[in-house]
Amino acid sequence: MMKAIQVTATGGVDVLKLAAVARPVLAAGQVLVKNAYSGLNYIDTYHRTGLYKLPLPFIPGREGAGVIEAVGDGVKGLKVGDRVAWIGPGSYAEYTAVPASKVQVVPDNVPLDTAAASLLQGLTALTLVKLGYTVKQGDWILVHAAAGGTGGLLVQLAKHFGAKVIATTSSDAKVAEAIRLGADHVIRYDREDIVARVKEITGGEGVHAVFDGVGKATFDASLASLRRRGYMVSFGNASGKVPDVDLLKLSKGNVYLLRPTLFEYIQTEDEFKTYATELFDLIKTQKLELRIHKVFDLANAAAAHEELESRKAVGKILLKI
């Protein structure tokens, strides 16, 4: 048996219950990871509330980091004792059986808490700036929720690839964080008109691309902030699901609208390994910083979800297993 958070009915944070459940049985092509940390992501709240439906009961969580305890038949390149980060379901648990194709060895100079904080949001940000919209030298880029986990990584990566970044945030502390991460301009969306400020900053042109993980609350402003033939990359629903879109809205400026998801970008083992290797290269050479906001014990998963949904976090929230 092992300790895990098990959800037997969807709803509020009170459905996140600590339980004793059976340890996973290792199958061919999998490794058994003894988890040290689990990273929290907004998709965890979507699963908990039922916005994204999973069969009940389930163990939440989509990423973790720890040490390989057992290796299944047919697995190559991984061994017992390897420090690894991984993505897949069921990370709010002491042990997870993970397909070897979604496991990455962690470099020696990267701590396991940093590894747990990096993989899902890091791969999301990296694939968005390379495949969602290919950020180029001199581009104007708008990033919402720029002091959060994915937002902060998007700011850093956009700057790494030579863009000029406009960030939106909701507090003085988050303004300071966005600037520290490299944002050229910061908009307090609770005080300022996003579209007017974007147009002012860009000389009336608008931005080449918007990376919007907020959803309902920012969608219209994001579209209106684009320049002609700009790219609207909508990748999250932190403020709620975006209502049905009138496609005629895209006619003004002939703008592009994408709704990418990470797992469509990293379906194959080669895709996952390529981007995970690039991500950890950026981290180990200190070209990309992962900031950890707070670490909660596994039993306090409900409090961790409350913290995540409060939008107070500056950086990543982790569960210590």
C-alpha positions as CSV (number, residue, x, y, z in Angstrom):
1,M,0.0,0.0,0.0
2,M,1.0,3.6,-0.4
3,K,-0.3,7.1,0.5
4,A,-2.0,9.1,-2.2
5,I,-4.6,11.8,-2.7
6,Q,-7.6,10.1,-4.2
7,V,-10.7,11.9,-5.7
8,T,-13.9,9.9,-5.5
9,A,-16.2,12.8,-6.5
10,T,-15.5,16.0,-8.3
11,G,-16.0,19.4,-6.7
12,G,-14.2,21.8,-4.4
13,V,-10.9,21.4,-2.6
14,D,-12.6,19.2,0.0
15,V,-12.7,16.3,-2.4
16,L,-8.9,16.0,-2.2
17,K,-8.6,13.2,0.4
18,L,-5.5,11.4,1.7
19,A,-6.0,7.7,1.3
20,A,-4.1,4.4,1.5
21,V,-4.2,2.8,-2.0
22,A,-2.5,-0.1,-3.7
23,R,0.9,0.5,-5.1
24,P,0.9,0.5,-8.9
25,V,1.9,-2.8,-10.7
26,L,4.7,-2.2,-13.1
27,A,4.1,-3.1,-16.8
28,A,6.5,-3.6,-19.7
29,G,7.8,-0.3,-20.9
30,Q,7.3,1.4,-17.6
31,V,9.4,2.5,-14.7
32,L,8.3,2.7,-11.0
33,V,9.2,6.1,-9.6
34,K,9.3,6.8,-5.8
35,N,8.2,10.4,-6.0
36,A,9.9,13.1,-4.0
37,Y,7.8,16.0,-5.3
38,S,4.7,16.6,-7.4
39,G,4.2,19.8,-9.3
40,L,0.8,21.5,-9.2
41,N,-0.8,22.8,-12.4
42,Y,-4.1,24.4,-13.3
43,I,-5.1,21.3,-15.2
44,D,-5.2,19.6,-11.7
45,T,-8.0,21.9,-10.7
46,Y,-9.9,21.2,-14.0
47,H,-9.7,17.5,-13.2
48,R,-10.8,18.1,-9.6
49,T,-13.8,20.2,-10.5
50,G,-14.8,18.0,-13.5
51,L,-14.2,20.6,-16.1
52,Y,-11.9,18.0,-17.7
53,K,-13.5,14.7,-16.8
54,L,-11.6,11.7,-15.6
55,P,-13.0,8.3,-14.6
56,L,-13.6,8.1,-10.8
57,P,-11.8,7.4,-8.6
58,F,-8.5,8.9,-9.7
59,I,-5.2,10.2,-8.3
60,P,-4.6,13.8,-9.4
61,G,-1.4,15.3,-10.7
62,R,0.4,15.4,-14.0
63,E,4.1,15.6,-13.2
64,G,6.6,14.5,-10.6
65,A,10.2,14.0,-9.8
66,G,11.9,11.3,-7.8
67,V,14.1,8.2,-8.0
68,I,13.5,5.1,-10.1
69,E,12.8,2.1,-7.9
70,A,12.1,-0.6,-10.5
71,V,12.4,-0.9,-14.3
72,G,9.9,-2.8,-16.5
73,D,10.7,-5.2,-19.3
74,G,11.9,-3.5,-22.5
75,V,13.0,-0.2,-21.0
76,K,16.4,1.1,-22.2
77,G,18.4,4.1,-21.1
78,L,16.9,4.2,-17.6
79,K,18.0,2.3,-14.5
80,V,17.2,1.9,-10.8
81,G,18.5,4.8,-8.8
82,D,18.3,7.4,-11.6
83,R,17.0,10.8,-10.6
84,V,14.2,11.6,-13.0
85,A,11.3,13.9,-13.8
86,W,8.3,12.7,-15.6
87,I,4.9,13.7,-16.9
88,G,1.7,11.6,-16.9
89,P,-1.3,11.0,-14.5
90,G,-1.2,10.2,-10.8
91,S,1.6,12.2,-9.3
92,Y,-0.1,13.0,-6.0
93,A,1.2,9.6,-4.7
94,E,4.2,8.0,-3.1
95,Y,4.8,5.8,-6.2
96,T,3.8,6.1,-9.9
97,A,4.3,3.7,-12.7
98,V,5.3,5.9,-15.7
99,P,5.8,5.0,-19.4
100,A,9.6,5.3,-19.9
101,S,8.9,7.4,-23.0
102,K,7.7,10.2,-20.7
103,V,10.6,10.1,-18.2
104,Q,13.7,12.4,-18.3
105,V,16.9,11.9,-16.4
106,V,17.6,15.0,-14.3
107,P,21.1,16.6,-14.6
108,D,23.3,16.3,-11.5
109,N,23.3,20.0,-10.8
110,V,19.4,20.3,-10.9
111,P,17.7,19.6,-7.5
112,L,14.6,17.4,-7.6
113,D,12.3,20.1,-6.4
114,T,13.4,22.3,-9.4
115,A,12.9,19.3,-11.7
116,A,9.4,18.7,-10.4
117,A,8.6,22.4,-10.9
118,S,9.9,22.5,-14.4
119,L,8.7,19.8,-16.7
120,L,5.0,20.3,-17.5
121,Q,5.0,24.1,-17.4
122,G,8.5,24.3,-18.9
123,L,7.6,22.0,-21.8
124,T,4.4,24.0,-22.3
125,A,6.2,27.3,-22.5
126,L,9.0,25.9,-24.7
127,T,6.7,24.3,-27.2
128,L,4.5,27.4,-27.3
129,V,7.3,29.7,-28.2
130,K,8.8,27.3,-30.8
131,L,5.7,25.6,-32.3
132,G,2.6,27.6,-31.2
133,Y,4.1,30.9,-32.5
134,T,7.8,30.9,-33.4
135,V,9.2,33.8,-31.4
136,K,11.8,35.8,-33.4
137,Q,14.3,38.5,-32.8
138,G,12.4,41.9,-32.5
139,D,8.9,40.5,-32.1
140,W,6.5,42.2,-29.7
141,I,5.0,39.5,-27.4
142,L,2.2,39.9,-24.9
143,V,2.2,37.4,-21.9
144,H,-0.7,37.3,-19.5
145,A,-0.2,36.2,-15.8
146,A,3.5,36.8,-16.3
147,A,4.5,36.2,-12.7
148,G,3.0,32.8,-12.5
149,G,4.6,29.4,-13.4
150,T,4.0,29.2,-17.1
151,G,3.8,32.9,-17.6
152,G,7.1,33.6,-16.0
153,L,8.8,30.9,-18.2
154,L,7.2,32.4,-21.3
155,V,8.6,35.8,-20.4
156,Q,12.1,34.4,-20.0
157,L,11.9,32.3,-23.2
158,A,10.6,35.1,-25.3
159,K,13.5,37.3,-24.1
160,H,15.9,34.4,-24.7
161,F,14.8,34.3,-28.4
162,G,15.1,38.0,-28.8
163,A,11.6,39.4,-28.4
164,K,10.3,42.5,-26.6
165,V,7.9,41.4,-23.9
166,I,4.8,43.1,-22.5
167,A,3.6,41.4,-19.4
168,T,0.2,41.6,-17.5
169,T,0.0,41.1,-13.8
170,S,-2.4,42.0,-10.9
171,S,-0.2,43.3,-8.0
172,D,2.9,45.3,-7.3
173,A,4.8,42.2,-6.2
174,K,4.0,40.5,-9.5
175,V,5.0,43.6,-11.4
176,A,8.4,43.5,-9.7
177,E,8.7,39.8,-10.5
178,A,7.8,40.2,-14.2
179,I,10.4,42.9,-14.5
180,R,13.0,40.7,-12.7
181,L,12.3,38.0,-15.2
182,G,12.9,40.3,-18.1
183,A,9.7,41.9,-19.2
184,D,10.2,45.2,-21.0
185,H,6.8,46.6,-20.0
186,V,4.2,45.6,-17.4
187,I,0.5,46.3,-17.4
188,R,-1.6,46.2,-14.2
189,Y,-4.7,44.7,-15.8
190,D,-6.7,45.5,-12.7
191,R,-5.9,49.2,-13.1
192,E,-5.1,49.7,-16.8
193,D,-6.8,49.1,-20.1
194,I,-4.7,46.3,-21.7
195,V,-5.5,47.1,-25.3
196,A,-4.9,50.8,-25.0
197,R,-1.6,50.3,-23.2
198,V,-0.4,47.7,-25.8
199,K,-1.2,50.0,-28.6
200,E,0.6,52.8,-26.9
201,I,3.7,50.7,-26.2
202,T,3.8,49.4,-29.8
203,G,3.2,52.7,-31.5
204,G,-0.3,51.7,-32.5
205,E,0.7,48.4,-34.2
206,G,-0.2,45.8,-31.6
207,V,1.8,42.7,-30.8
208,H,3.0,39.9,-33.1
209,A,1.6,37.2,-30.7
210,V,-0.3,36.8,-27.4
211,F,0.3,33.9,-25.1
212,D,-2.9,33.7,-23.0
213,G,-3.4,31.1,-20.3
214,V,-6.0,33.1,-18.4
215,G,-8.9,32.4,-20.8
216,K,-12.3,34.0,-20.4
217,A,-11.3,37.2,-18.6
218,T,-8.6,38.2,-21.2
219,F,-9.6,36.6,-24.4
220,D,-11.2,39.6,-26.1
221,A,-8.5,42.0,-25.0
222,S,-5.9,39.5,-26.3
223,L,-7.5,39.4,-29.8
224,A,-7.8,43.2,-29.8
225,S,-4.1,43.6,-28.9
226,L,-2.8,41.8,-32.0
227,R,-1.4,43.6,-35.0
228,R,-2.3,42.6,-38.5
229,R,-1.8,38.8,-39.1
230,G,-0.9,38.4,-35.4
231,Y,-1.1,35.1,-33.5
232,M,-3.5,34.5,-30.6
233,V,-2.2,31.5,-28.7
234,S,-4.8,30.5,-26.1
235,F,-3.5,27.7,-23.9
236,G,-5.4,27.8,-20.6
237,N,-8.7,28.6,-18.7
238,A,-7.5,30.0,-15.4
239,S,-10.4,32.5,-15.3
240,G,-12.9,30.2,-16.8
241,K,-13.7,28.6,-20.2
242,V,-13.7,30.9,-23.2
243,P,-17.2,31.2,-24.6
244,D,-17.9,30.1,-28.1
245,V,-15.9,32.3,-30.5
246,D,-17.5,34.2,-33.4
247,L,-15.0,33.4,-36.2
248,L,-15.8,36.8,-37.8
249,K,-13.7,38.4,-35.0
250,L,-10.6,36.9,-36.7
251,S,-11.3,38.8,-39.9
252,K,-10.2,42.1,-38.5
253,G,-6.5,42.1,-39.2
254,N,-6.6,38.5,-40.6
255,V,-5.4,37.2,-37.2
256,Y,-4.7,33.6,-36.3
257,L,-6.2,31.7,-33.4
258,L,-4.6,28.6,-31.9
259,R,-5.7,26.4,-29.0
260,P,-2.7,24.1,-28.6
261,T,-2.1,21.5,-25.8
262,L,1.3,20.2,-24.7
263,F,0.5,16.5,-25.2
264,E,-0.2,17.0,-28.9
265,Y,3.3,18.5,-29.3
266,I,5.1,15.7,-27.4
267,Q,3.1,12.6,-28.4
268,T,6.2,10.6,-29.5
269,E,9.1,9.6,-27.4
270,D,11.4,11.5,-29.7
271,E,9.4,14.7,-29.4
272,F,9.3,14.5,-25.6
273,K,13.0,13.7,-25.3
274,T,14.0,16.5,-27.7
275,Y,12.2,19.3,-25.8
276,A,12.8,17.9,-22.3
277,T,16.6,17.8,-23.1
278,E,16.5,21.4,-24.4
279,L,14.5,22.5,-21.4
280,F,17.0,21.0,-18.9
281,D,19.9,22.3,-20.9
282,L,18.4,25.8,-20.4
283,I,17.9,25.2,-16.7
284,K,21.3,23.7,-15.9
285,T,23.1,26.5,-17.7
286,Q,21.0,29.0,-15.8
287,K,19.4,30.5,-18.9
288,L,16.0,29.6,-17.4
289,E,15.0,30.2,-13.8
290,L,12.4,28.1,-12.0
291,R,11.0,29.9,-9.0
292,I,9.2,27.8,-6.3
293,H,6.5,29.7,-4.6
294,K,5.6,27.3,-1.8
295,V,5.9,23.6,-0.9
296,F,3.0,21.8,0.8
297,D,2.9,18.3,2.4
298,L,0.9,15.7,0.4
299,A,-1.8,15.7,3.2
300,N,-2.3,19.4,2.6
301,A,-3.2,19.1,-1.1
302,A,-6.5,21.0,-0.5
303,A,-4.6,24.0,0.9
304,A,-2.2,23.8,-2.1
305,H,-5.2,24.0,-4.5
306,E,-6.6,27.0,-2.6
307,E,-3.3,28.7,-3.0
308,L,-3.1,27.9,-6.7
309,E,-6.6,29.2,-7.4
310,S,-6.1,32.4,-5.3
311,R,-3.7,33.6,-8.0
312,K,-1.4,34.8,-5.2
313,A,1.4,32.4,-6.3
314,V,4.6,33.9,-7.7
315,G,6.2,30.8,-9.2
316,K,5.5,27.1,-8.8
317,I,3.6,25.3,-6.0
318,L,4.8,21.8,-5.1
319,L,3.6,18.9,-3.0
320,K,6.3,17.1,-1.0
321,I,5.5,13.4,-1.0
